[in-house]
């Protein structure tokens, strides 16, 4: 299928395009997982666990979310200065 045909099919939203994609080579740049170990004081773990329970997610999810939010905020601050 030519790119123009694919674009039209997508833009028209009349047909499902998933069958036209090769998902075997799908990659998510900059999202490769890498394991790290971090030691926290017990009070931080307790606070993280309480927040995770409140949010209905895992402790790891809270940590990832908060770190990502903070890093995005720092990046935006640096770009604007």
Backbone atoms as SQL, in Angstrom:
CREATE TABLE atoms (id INTEGER PRIMARY KEY, chain TEXT, resi INTEGER, resn TEXT, atom TEXT, x REAL, y REAL, z REAL);
INSERT INTO atoms VALUES
  (1, 'A', 1, 'UNK', 'N', 0.842, -1.168, 0.000),
  (2, 'A', 1, 'UNK', 'CA', 0.000, 0.000, 0.000),
  (3, 'A', 1, 'UNK', 'C', 0.893, 1.239, 0.000),
  (4, 'A', 2, 'UNK', 'N', 0.562, 2.194, -0.807),
  (5, 'A', 2, 'UNK', 'CA', 1.322, 3.437, -0.882),
  (6, 'A', 2, 'UNK', 'C', 1.002, 4.301, 0.338),
  (7, 'A', 3, 'UNK', 'N', 1.970, 5.114, 0.741),
  (8, 'A', 3, 'UNK', 'CA', 1.752, 5.966, 1.916),
  (9, 'A', 3, 'UNK', 'C', 0.506, 6.846, 1.795),
  (10, 'A', 4, 'UNK', 'N', 0.252, 7.352, 0.599),
  (11, 'A', 4, 'UNK', 'CA', -0.918, 8.203, 0.391),
  (12, 'A', 4, 'UNK', 'C', -2.217, 7.440, 0.655),
  (13, 'A', 5, 'UNK', 'N', -2.239, 6.179, 0.221),
  (14, 'A', 5, 'UNK', 'CA', -3.426, 5.347, 0.436),
  (15, 'A', 5, 'UNK', 'C', -3.617, 5.082, 1.938),
  (16, 'A', 6, 'UNK', 'N', -2.521, 4.790, 2.613),
  (17, 'A', 6, 'UNK', 'CA', -2.586, 4.535, 4.051),
  (18, 'A', 6, 'UNK', 'C', -3.082, 5.788, 4.785),
  (19, 'A', 7, 'UNK', 'N', -2.518, 6.951, 4.427),
  (20, 'A', 7, 'UNK', 'CA', -2.936, 8.209, 5.052),
  (21, 'A', 7, 'UNK', 'C', -4.417, 8.473, 4.841),
  (22, 'A', 8, 'UNK', 'N', -4.883, 8.242, 3.618),
  (23, 'A', 8, 'UNK', 'CA', -6.295, 8.480, 3.315),
  (24, 'A', 8, 'UNK', 'C', -7.176, 7.535, 4.131),
  (25, 'A', 9, 'UNK', 'N', -6.775, 6.269, 4.207),
  (26, 'A', 9, 'UNK', 'CA', -7.538, 5.287, 4.961),
  (27, 'A', 9, 'UNK', 'C', -7.610, 5.697, 6.437),
  (28, 'A', 10, 'UNK', 'N', -6.488, 6.177, 6.963),
  (29, 'A', 10, 'UNK', 'CA', -6.453, 6.628, 8.348),
  (30, 'A', 10, 'UNK', 'C', -7.308, 7.882, 8.532),
  (31, 'A', 11, 'UNK', 'N', -7.130, 8.845, 7.643),
  (32, 'A', 11, 'UNK', 'CA', -7.861, 10.113, 7.756),
  (33, 'A', 11, 'UNK', 'C', -9.361, 9.941, 7.596),
  (34, 'A', 12, 'UNK', 'N', -9.768, 9.039, 6.708),
  (35, 'A', 12, 'UNK', 'CA', -11.197, 8.805, 6.486),
  (36, 'A', 12, 'UNK', 'C', -11.847, 8.100, 7.669),
  (37, 'A', 13, 'UNK', 'N', -11.023, 7.371, 8.436),
  (38, 'A', 13, 'UNK', 'CA', -11.501, 6.660, 9.622),
  (39, 'A', 13, 'UNK', 'C', -12.657, 5.704, 9.305),
  (40, 'A', 14, 'UNK', 'N', -12.672, 5.238, 8.077),
  (41, 'A', 14, 'UNK', 'CA', -13.752, 4.333, 7.669),
  (42, 'A', 14, 'UNK', 'C', -13.360, 2.873, 7.850),
  (43, 'A', 15, 'UNK', 'N', -12.061, 2.633, 7.823),
  (44, 'A', 15, 'UNK', 'CA', -11.589, 1.259, 7.924),
  (45, 'A', 15, 'UNK', 'C', -10.534, 1.158, 9.010),
  (46, 'A', 16, 'UNK', 'N', -10.448, -0.009, 9.591),
  (47, 'A', 16, 'UNK', 'CA', -9.422, -0.281, 10.589),
  (48, 'A', 16, 'UNK', 'C', -8.082, -0.436, 9.886),
  (49, 'A', 17, 'UNK', 'N', -7.056, 0.268, 10.367),
  (50, 'A', 17, 'UNK', 'CA', -5.737, 0.220, 9.723),
  (51, 'A', 17, 'UNK', 'C', -4.781, -0.748, 10.398),
  (52, 'A', 18, 'UNK', 'N', -5.189, -1.349, 11.497),
  (53, 'A', 18, 'UNK', 'CA', -4.274, -2.198, 12.263),
  (54, 'A', 18, 'UNK', 'C', -3.728, -3.366, 11.438),
  (55, 'A', 19, 'UNK', 'N', -4.539, -3.890, 10.545),
  (56, 'A', 19, 'UNK', 'CA', -4.082, -5.013, 9.714),
  (57, 'A', 19, 'UNK', 'C', -3.044, -4.579, 8.689),
  (58, 'A', 20, 'UNK', 'N', -2.933, -3.288, 8.453),
  (59, 'A', 20, 'UNK', 'CA', -1.965, -2.766, 7.490),
  (60, 'A', 20, 'UNK', 'C', -0.613, -2.455, 8.133),
  (61, 'A', 21, 'UNK', 'N', -0.507, -2.638, 9.424),
  (62, 'A', 21, 'UNK', 'CA', 0.727, -2.327, 10.140),
  (63, 'A', 21, 'UNK', 'C', 1.511, -3.598, 10.448),
  (64, 'A', 22, 'UNK', 'N', 2.829, -3.480, 10.406),
  (65, 'A', 22, 'UNK', 'CA', 3.709, -4.580, 10.795),
  (66, 'A', 22, 'UNK', 'C', 4.097, -4.366, 12.252),
  (67, 'A', 23, 'UNK', 'N', 3.427, -5.047, 13.157),
  (68, 'A', 23, 'UNK', 'CA', 3.655, -4.852, 14.585),
  (69, 'A', 23, 'UNK', 'C', 4.807, -5.680, 15.125),
  (70, 'A', 24, 'UNK', 'N', 5.412, -6.519, 14.283),
  (71, 'A', 24, 'UNK', 'CA', 6.518, -7.357, 14.749),
  (72, 'A', 24, 'UNK', 'C', 7.772, -6.541, 15.053),
  (73, 'A', 25, 'UNK', 'N', 7.903, -5.388, 14.426),
  (74, 'A', 25, 'UNK', 'CA', 9.097, -4.572, 14.642),
  (75, 'A', 25, 'UNK', 'C', 8.791, -3.331, 15.481),
  (76, 'A', 26, 'UNK', 'N', 7.671, -3.346, 16.166),
  (77, 'A', 26, 'UNK', 'CA', 7.249, -2.219, 16.979),
  (78, 'A', 26, 'UNK', 'C', 8.231, -1.980, 18.113),
  (79, 'A', 27, 'UNK', 'N', 8.631, -0.709, 18.277),
  (80, 'A', 27, 'UNK', 'CA', 9.532, -0.325, 19.365),
  (81, 'A', 27, 'UNK', 'C', 8.993, 0.925, 20.022),
  (82, 'A', 28, 'UNK', 'N', 9.358, 1.130, 21.262),
  (83, 'A', 28, 'UNK', 'CA', 8.972, 2.330, 22.004),
  (84, 'A', 28, 'UNK', 'C', 10.253, 3.041, 22.424),
  (85, 'A', 29, 'UNK', 'N', 10.735, 3.966, 21.598),
  (86, 'A', 29, 'UNK', 'CA', 11.990, 4.655, 21.906),
  (87, 'A', 29, 'UNK', 'C', 11.949, 5.340, 23.272),
  (88, 'A', 30, 'UNK', 'N', 13.060, 5.310, 23.954),
  (89, 'A', 30, 'UNK', 'CA', 13.244, 5.933, 25.267),
  (90, 'A', 30, 'UNK', 'C', 12.363, 5.335, 26.357),
  (91, 'A', 31, 'UNK', 'N', 11.739, 4.201, 26.107),
  (92, 'A', 31, 'UNK', 'CA', 10.913, 3.563, 27.130),
  (93, 'A', 31, 'UNK', 'C', 11.440, 2.186, 27.515),
  (94, 'A', 32, 'UNK', 'N', 12.674, 1.900, 27.125),
  (95, 'A', 32, 'UNK', 'CA', 13.285, 0.631, 27.505),
  (96, 'A', 32, 'UNK', 'C', 13.437, 0.603, 29.022),
  (97, 'A', 33, 'UNK', 'N', 13.054, -0.506, 29.601),
  (98, 'A', 33, 'UNK', 'CA', 13.110, -0.642, 31.059),
  (99, 'A', 33, 'UNK', 'C', 14.536, -0.943, 31.509),
  (100, 'A', 34, 'UNK', 'N', 14.911, -0.330, 32.611),
  (101, 'A', 34, 'UNK', 'CA', 16.209, -0.588, 33.219),
  (102, 'A', 34, 'UNK', 'C', 16.003, -0.632, 34.735),
  (103, 'A', 35, 'UNK', 'N', 16.445, -1.688, 35.351),
  (104, 'A', 35, 'UNK', 'CA', 16.219, -1.886, 36.778),
  (105, 'A', 35, 'UNK', 'C', 17.255, -1.119, 37.594),
  (106, 'A', 36, 'UNK', 'N', 16.769, -0.455, 38.658),
  (107, 'A', 36, 'UNK', 'CA', 17.649, 0.215, 39.620),
  (108, 'A', 36, 'UNK', 'C', 17.182, -0.138, 41.023),
  (109, 'A', 37, 'UNK', 'N', 18.080, -0.089, 41.947),
  (110, 'A', 37, 'UNK', 'CA', 17.750, -0.315, 43.356),
  (111, 'A', 37, 'UNK', 'C', 17.977, 0.978, 44.112),
  (112, 'A', 38, 'UNK', 'N', 16.996, 1.365, 44.908),
  (113, 'A', 38, 'UNK', 'CA', 17.085, 2.584, 45.703),
  (114, 'A', 38, 'UNK', 'C', 16.687, 2.244, 47.133),
  (115, 'A', 39, 'UNK', 'N', 17.483, 2.701, 48.081),
  (116, 'A', 39, 'UNK', 'CA', 17.161, 2.503, 49.491),
  (117, 'A', 39, 'UNK', 'C', 16.468, 3.758, 50.011),
  (118, 'A', 40, 'UNK', 'N', 15.294, 3.554, 50.655),
  (119, 'A', 40, 'UNK', 'CA', 14.539, 4.647, 51.248),
  (120, 'A', 40, 'UNK', 'C', 14.394, 4.410, 52.746),
  (121, 'A', 41, 'UNK', 'N', 14.302, 5.483, 53.525),
  (122, 'A', 41, 'UNK', 'CA', 13.981, 5.310, 54.945),
  (123, 'A', 41, 'UNK', 'C', 12.583, 4.701, 55.080),
  (124, 'A', 42, 'UNK', 'N', 12.354, 4.023, 56.197),
  (125, 'A', 42, 'UNK', 'CA', 11.079, 3.339, 56.419),
  (126, 'A', 42, 'UNK', 'C', 9.889, 4.289, 56.333),
  (127, 'A', 43, 'UNK', 'N', 10.036, 5.532, 56.823),
  (128, 'A', 43, 'UNK', 'CA', 8.908, 6.467, 56.802),
  (129, 'A', 43, 'UNK', 'C', 8.494, 6.805, 55.368),
  (130, 'A', 44, 'UNK', 'N', 9.454, 6.846, 54.441),
  (131, 'A', 44, 'UNK', 'CA', 9.116, 7.122, 53.043),
  (132, 'A', 44, 'UNK', 'C', 8.362, 5.936, 52.452),
  (133, 'A', 45, 'UNK', 'N', 8.822, 4.740, 52.747),
  (134, 'A', 45, 'UNK', 'CA', 8.132, 3.536, 52.260),
  (135, 'A', 45, 'UNK', 'C', 6.704, 3.496, 52.789),
  (136, 'A', 46, 'UNK', 'N', 6.532, 3.801, 54.082),
  (137, 'A', 46, 'UNK', 'CA', 5.187, 3.816, 54.663),
  (138, 'A', 46, 'UNK', 'C', 4.296, 4.845, 53.967),
  (139, 'A', 47, 'UNK', 'N', 4.843, 6.020, 53.723),
  (140, 'A', 47, 'UNK', 'CA', 4.071, 7.071, 53.053),
  (141, 'A', 47, 'UNK', 'C', 3.735, 6.678, 51.621),
  (142, 'A', 48, 'UNK', 'N', 4.695, 6.082, 50.936),
  (143, 'A', 48, 'UNK', 'CA', 4.449, 5.625, 49.564),
  (144, 'A', 48, 'UNK', 'C', 3.362, 4.554, 49.533),
  (145, 'A', 49, 'UNK', 'N', 3.420, 3.632, 50.483),
  (146, 'A', 49, 'UNK', 'CA', 2.423, 2.564, 50.538),
  (147, 'A', 49, 'UNK', 'C', 1.025, 3.115, 50.807),
  (148, 'A', 50, 'UNK', 'N', 0.924, 4.090, 51.704),
  (149, 'A', 50, 'UNK', 'CA', -0.380, 4.710, 51.979),
  (150, 'A', 50, 'UNK', 'C', -0.926, 5.408, 50.736),
  (151, 'A', 51, 'UNK', 'N', -0.064, 6.130, 50.048),
  (152, 'A', 51, 'UNK', 'CA', -0.503, 6.836, 48.836),
  (153, 'A', 51, 'UNK', 'C', -0.860, 5.855, 47.729),
  (154, 'A', 52, 'UNK', 'N', -0.086, 4.804, 47.599),
  (155, 'A', 52, 'UNK', 'CA', -0.373, 3.790, 46.585),
  (156, 'A', 52, 'UNK', 'C', -1.730, 3.148, 46.848),
  (157, 'A', 53, 'UNK', 'N', -2.004, 2.855, 48.109),
  (158, 'A', 53, 'UNK', 'CA', -3.297, 2.256, 48.464),
  (159, 'A', 53, 'UNK', 'C', -4.431, 3.226, 48.159),
  (160, 'A', 54, 'UNK', 'N', -4.241, 4.490, 48.504),
  (161, 'A', 54, 'UNK', 'CA', -5.259, 5.507, 48.232),
  (162, 'A', 54, 'UNK', 'C', -5.550, 5.617, 46.741),
  (163, 'A', 55, 'UNK', 'N', -4.475, 5.542, 45.926),
  (164, 'A', 55, 'UNK', 'CA', -4.617, 5.675, 44.476),
  (165, 'A', 55, 'UNK', 'C', -5.050, 4.365, 43.814),
  (166, 'A', 56, 'UNK', 'N', -4.897, 3.261, 44.526),
  (167, 'A', 56, 'UNK', 'CA', -5.247, 1.963, 43.967),
  (168, 'A', 56, 'UNK', 'C', -4.223, 1.436, 42.979),
  (169, 'A', 57, 'UNK', 'N', -2.963, 1.773, 43.230),
  (170, 'A', 57, 'UNK', 'CA', -1.873, 1.324, 42.359),
  (171, 'A', 57, 'UNK', 'C', -0.750, 0.760, 43.229),
  (172, 'A', 58, 'UNK', 'N', 0.309, 0.305, 42.601),
  (173, 'A', 58, 'UNK', 'CA', 1.444, -0.238, 43.340),
  (174, 'A', 58, 'UNK', 'C', 2.382, 0.881, 43.794),
  (175, 'A', 59, 'UNK', 'N', 3.207, 0.561, 44.770),
  (176, 'A', 59, 'UNK', 'CA', 4.234, 1.510, 45.228),
  (177, 'A', 59, 'UNK', 'C', 5.127, 1.924, 44.065),
  (178, 'A', 60, 'UNK', 'N', 5.510, 0.946, 43.245),
  (179, 'A', 60, 'UNK', 'CA', 6.375, 1.236, 42.103),
  (180, 'A', 60, 'UNK', 'C', 5.716, 2.232, 41.150),
  (181, 'A', 61, 'UNK', 'N', 4.415, 2.108, 40.942),
  (182, 'A', 61, 'UNK', 'CA', 3.697, 3.033, 40.058),
  (183, 'A', 61, 'UNK', 'C', 3.723, 4.457, 40.600),
  (184, 'A', 62, 'UNK', 'N', 3.550, 4.590, 41.914),
  (185, 'A', 62, 'UNK', 'CA', 3.600, 5.920, 42.530),
  (186, 'A', 62, 'UNK', 'C', 4.983, 6.536, 42.328),
  (187, 'A', 63, 'UNK', 'N', 6.012, 5.754, 42.589),
  (188, 'A', 63, 'UNK', 'CA', 7.380, 6.256, 42.437),
  (189, 'A', 63, 'UNK', 'C', 7.633, 6.681, 40.991),
  (190, 'A', 64, 'UNK', 'N', 7.265, 5.831, 40.036),
  (191, 'A', 64, 'UNK', 'CA', 7.475, 6.159, 38.624),
  (192, 'A', 64, 'UNK', 'C', 6.720, 7.418, 38.221),
  (193, 'A', 65, 'UNK', 'N', 5.462, 7.513, 38.643),
  (194, 'A', 65, 'UNK', 'CA', 4.638, 8.661, 38.294),
  (195, 'A', 65, 'UNK', 'C', 5.225, 9.943, 38.856),
  (196, 'A', 66, 'UNK', 'N', 5.560, 9.939, 40.138),
  (197, 'A', 66, 'UNK', 'CA', 6.078, 11.142, 40.769),
  (198, 'A', 66, 'UNK', 'C', 7.425, 11.556, 40.199),
  (199, 'A', 67, 'UNK', 'N', 8.290, 10.585, 39.924),
  (200, 'A', 67, 'UNK', 'CA', 9.580, 10.929, 39.316),
  (201, 'A', 67, 'UNK', 'C', 9.398, 11.504, 37.913),
  (202, 'A', 68, 'UNK', 'N', 8.525, 10.887, 37.132),
  (203, 'A', 68, 'UNK', 'CA', 8.274, 11.377, 35.772),
  (204, 'A', 68, 'UNK', 'C', 7.703, 12.795, 35.803),
  (205, 'A', 69, 'UNK', 'N', 6.747, 13.045, 36.707),
  (206, 'A', 69, 'UNK', 'CA', 6.169, 14.388, 36.824),
  (207, 'A', 69, 'UNK', 'C', 7.234, 15.415, 37.189),
  (208, 'A', 70, 'UNK', 'N', 8.070, 15.058, 38.122),
  (209, 'A', 70, 'UNK', 'CA', 9.116, 15.985, 38.575),
  (210, 'A', 70, 'UNK', 'C', 10.132, 16.267, 37.458),
  (211, 'A', 71, 'UNK', 'N', 10.535, 15.229, 36.739),
  (212, 'A', 71, 'UNK', 'CA', 11.504, 15.411, 35.659),
  (213, 'A', 71, 'UNK', 'C', 10.914, 16.233, 34.515),
  (214, 'A', 72, 'UNK', 'N', 9.636, 16.028, 34.212),
  (215, 'A', 72, 'UNK', 'CA', 8.976, 16.844, 33.180),
  (216, 'A', 72, 'UNK', 'C', 8.912, 18.306, 33.609),
  (217, 'A', 73, 'UNK', 'N', 8.590, 18.543, 34.875),
  (218, 'A', 73, 'UNK', 'CA', 8.521, 19.908, 35.400),
  (219, 'A', 73, 'UNK', 'C', 9.888, 20.585, 35.316),
  (220, 'A', 74, 'UNK', 'N', 10.922, 19.856, 35.687),
  (221, 'A', 74, 'UNK', 'CA', 12.287, 20.410, 35.602),
  (222, 'A', 74, 'UNK', 'C', 12.664, 20.726, 34.150),
  (223, 'A', 75, 'UNK', 'N', 12.305, 19.839, 33.239),
  (224, 'A', 75, 'UNK', 'CA', 12.621, 20.058, 31.825),
  (225, 'A', 75, 'UNK', 'C', 11.914, 21.312, 31.307),
  (226, 'A', 76, 'UNK', 'N', 10.649, 21.490, 31.682),
  (227, 'A', 76, 'UNK', 'CA', 9.891, 22.664, 31.243),
  (228, 'A', 76, 'UNK', 'C', 10.484, 23.935, 31.828),
  (229, 'A', 77, 'UNK', 'N', 10.884, 23.883, 33.079),
  (230, 'A', 77, 'UNK', 'CA', 11.485, 25.042, 33.737),
  (231, 'A', 77, 'UNK', 'C', 12.788, 25.433, 33.056),
  (232, 'A', 78, 'UNK', 'N', 13.589, 24.447, 32.717),
  (233, 'A', 78, 'UNK', 'CA', 14.874, 24.726, 32.061),
  (234, 'A', 78, 'UNK', 'C', 14.700, 25.280, 30.663),
  (235, 'A', 79, 'UNK', 'N', 13.684, 24.782, 29.937),
  (236, 'A', 79, 'UNK', 'CA', 13.432, 25.275, 28.577),
  (237, 'A', 79, 'UNK', 'C', 12.974, 26.720, 28.566),
  (238, 'A', 80, 'UNK', 'N', 12.194, 27.106, 29.589),
  (239, 'A', 80, 'UNK', 'CA', 11.652, 28.445, 29.612),
  (240, 'A', 80, 'UNK', 'C', 12.643, 29.489, 30.115),
  (241, 'A', 81, 'UNK', 'N', 13.754, 29.036, 30.724),
  (242, 'A', 81, 'UNK', 'CA', 14.737, 30.016, 31.215),
  (243, 'A', 81, 'UNK', 'C', 15.872, 30.221, 30.277);
